Amino acid sequence: FSENTESFMTEEEHDSPAEDEWLDILGSQSLLKKVLKHGAGRSTRPQKGDTVRLWATVFINNVATEAGRELTFRVGECDVCPAWDTVVPLMELHERARIRSSYRFDKRPGAKEDSAIEYEMELLAVEARKEVDDMSADEVLTLIAEKRARGVDWVHEEQLDLAHACFTQCLSLAQQIQERTLEPETGKKLVLQRSECAANLAVVLNKLGEHMKAAEISAAALVDNSGNLKAIYNLAKVSFGFVAVAVAVAAIIVDAECDGRYCHCCRRRCHHDGLSRPSSHSTTPRRP
């Protein structure tokens, strides 16, 4: 979004707004904050990368759609919608606030462009950012898996910019630990995680129309894992320009890799019996 979301955090007049006073965070009436209960002071505000625990109730058109929910996320890393990533760094520990957001900053399911989106939230806990160099390889792999899962959620919600950011962060994390001396099993996990994240990023790039970048990323994913079905599909889609052809090419290439449960290139239940091949991609679904 075009509004400046960096400068507001350093402006003196935003430090301690009075209770019941609406703060126009971006100066455009698109994101407003009102303090309901003051917190423990400015020094307790979370910084980018800190992990926070938050209590929140979400209202769409004055109807509570998510009531009294607790969640944990890392601030400023696209784990949550832009509205929350922007507002939470302005909250003090134990502060309770009411937030109004435009649809532009929170395109959550059930909301529309003209919806009134509000939250009541309380900052329950803040854990200081842990640098990658201070994390074990397994901790980084867990973080990569969590961020990849969040990116997949964003894809399903058609929030492609946020998905792009998540998958890019995953690859950056993988890059930071790949120079370490890793146990063989950990090294294998890293390679597979990196391949999956690259394939996910290629999906997003294809959806955004950046087909050549998608092809490059898909090729990199296949270097790590030649059986990455998503990467093969994306590469075929870019090469041939037609989804049907891409599915057929991917099916031929990976047919022998089918796990007998679900064919990822065809996106439906697989009919493999472990021996037959062409009939396994029949369009007639197997009865459960």
N, C-alpha and C positions, 0 to 999 in steps of 0.2 A: 504494500500500500504506500501511497505517496507521502502521507503525513510523516513528520519527523517524530520518530518514536524513541530517539536517543536523548534529545535535549531536555525533555520534560523532567527527567529524573534528577537533574542537577539544578533546576530553578528553585530559588529560595522560597518563592511563594507557594510552592507545592509541598513544602516539608510537613507542615502540621495544619491541615485544613480543619476548621471547626466542625463539630458534630452537626449533622443536619444540613451541611453546606455541600452542594454538588460541585465537584471539581471537574472542569472540562479538560481532560488530560491532553488531548491533541489540538484543542482550540477549534474544533469543527463540530462539536455537539454529537460526534459519532461514538464517543466513549466517555462515560461519566462515572464518577466514583463519589460516594457519600459515606463518611465514617459513621458507624453506629456505636462503636465502642473503641476507644483508643487502645493502642497496644503498648509494648514495652520500650518504645523509643526508636528513633531513626536508625541507630546503630544495629538494630536487630532485623532490618530489612534484608531480604535475601538478595544475593547477587547471581549473575548469570552462571549457570552450572551447578548452583546449590540444589540440593534435594529438599523439597518441601512436602509437608503433609497438610492437606487443606480439607476443611469441611465446607460443603457447598450445597445449596438448593438452587435449581435452575427453574426459571419461570419463562414461559412463552405465552404472550398475550394474557398475562396475569394468572396463568394456570401452571402449577408446579408439575414439571415433567420429570424432574429428578430431585427427590426430596431427601435432605439430610445425608448426603453421600460423602464419605471420606475417600480421598484419593491421594496418591503420592506420585510426584513427577519431578523432573529436572527443569529448572527455570531457564527460559530463553533458548531451548533446544528443540522447539517444535513438537514437544510431547503433547501439548494442549493447543487450543485455538489461539490465534493472535491476540484476542481480547484478554485472555488470562495471562499469556506471556508478557503482555504490556502492563497489566494492572498489578500482578502479584509483587513485582519488585518495588511497588509503591506502598506495600502493606507492611506494618510492623508485626512482630511476633505477638500473637494473641489478639490482634486487631480483628474486629468484625466490621464488614463494610457491605454496602449495597452498590451494585454495578449495573449500569445500563449500557448495552452494546448495540450497535447497528449490525445488520446481517452481514455486512462486509467483513467484519472482524470475527464472526462466529457463524459459519454456515452449517450449523448443526442440523441433523435430521429432524424434520417436523417444523422447522422454521422457514419463513419466506422473506423476500426482500422487504416487505412492509410489516414484518412481525416485530412486536415489542419484546425484546430479549433482555431479561434481567437475571441477576444472581445475587444471592445473599451468601457471603462466604466468611470464614474465619481461618486465619493462619495459625495452625496448631503447633507446628514444629518446623525448624530449619536445620538442615545438616550441611555443613560447609562442603564446598566442591572438593572432590578427591581427584587429583591429577592422574592422568593415565600412567605416568612414570611410577606412581605410588601404588598402582593396582597390580595384582597378579594377572597372569595371562588368562586364567579362568574367569576372573572378575570382568576383564575386558570382553571376553567372549560372551559372557552373560549380558553385559550391557549392549553389545552388538545385537544379540538375539532380541532383546527387549525393544531396541530402537527399530529393528527390522519389522517386528510385529506391529509396532505403531505405524510405521510407514505403510504397511499393507492395509491397515485400517483406514488410513487417509486415502489410499487408492480406491477402496470400496466406497468411500464417501465422496469420491471425485474431487478431493482436495489435493490436486496434483503438485502444486508448489510446495505444500507441506510434506508430501510424500517424497518429493525430490530431495528436500533438505534432510529428511531422516536417512534415506539410503546413502546420500553423500557423506553424512556423518559416520555411518557404518563403515564405509570404505576408508575414511580417514582414520578411524580407530584401528582398523585392521592394518593399515599402513604403518601406524605407530608401533605396533608390537611385532611386526613380521621380521624385524631385524634382531629380535631377541633370540637367544638360544632356547628353543622350546623342546619339551618332551615330544617324541614322535607322535603320540596320540593327540596331543594338544595342537601340534602342527597340522595334522590332518583336519582337525575340527576347524582350524583357522582358514585353511584353504577352501573347505566346503562352505563355510559361512561367507567368505569373500565372494565366492562364485555365486551364491544365492542372492547376496545383496546387489551384485553387479547386474544380475539378470532382472531383479526387481527394478533397478534404476533404468534399465533398457526399456522395460514396459512403460514406465512413466515418460521417458523421452519419446517413444513412439507415439504415445497419446498426445504429447505436446507438439508433434510434428517434426521433431529433431531426429530424423531417421538415420542420418549418417552417424551421429553420435551414438544412437542406439545400436547401430551395427558394430561400432568400435567396442562399446561396452560389452555387447553380447560375445564378441570374439574373445575378449579378455576373460569373460566368465567361462568360456569353453576351454581356455588354456588351463584354468584351475580344475575344471571338472568337465571332461568331454561328454559326459552323460547328462548334463544340465538341460532338462527338457525345455524349460522356459527360455533359456538362451538360444537353443536351437530353433525354437518356434519364432522368436523375435528376429533372428538372423534371416530365417526363411521369409518372414513377412516383409522385411526390408528389401530383400533381394528380388522377390517376385511381385511385391506390391498388392497381393491378393490374399486375404485371410484363408480362403478355401485351399489355395495352393500351398500356403505356408503350413496348414494343418496336415495336408497330405505328405509334404516333404518331411516334416517333423515326425510323422507317424512311421514312415518308411525307415528313417534313420534310427529311431529309438524303439522300434517294435520289439526288439529282443530284450530291451531293458524293462519291459512292463512288469509291474509288481503283482498283477493278477487281481488288483482291487479297483484301481482307478487309473485311467489313461489321461495323463495331464495334458498331452498335446490335443486330444479330442475333447477334453473337459467333460467326460462322462464315464459311467461305469465300464470297466473293461471286461471283455469276454474271453480273455486268454485262458486256455487250459494248460499252458506251459508248452504246448506242442504246435497247435495251429497258429497261423500268423495273419494272413489277409482277412479272414473272417472275424478276427478279433476287433476290428474297427467298424463292424457293422453298425448301421444307424438304428437297428432294432434293439431297444434296451432289454436287458435280461430282467426277468421277474425277480423280485426280492425273495 
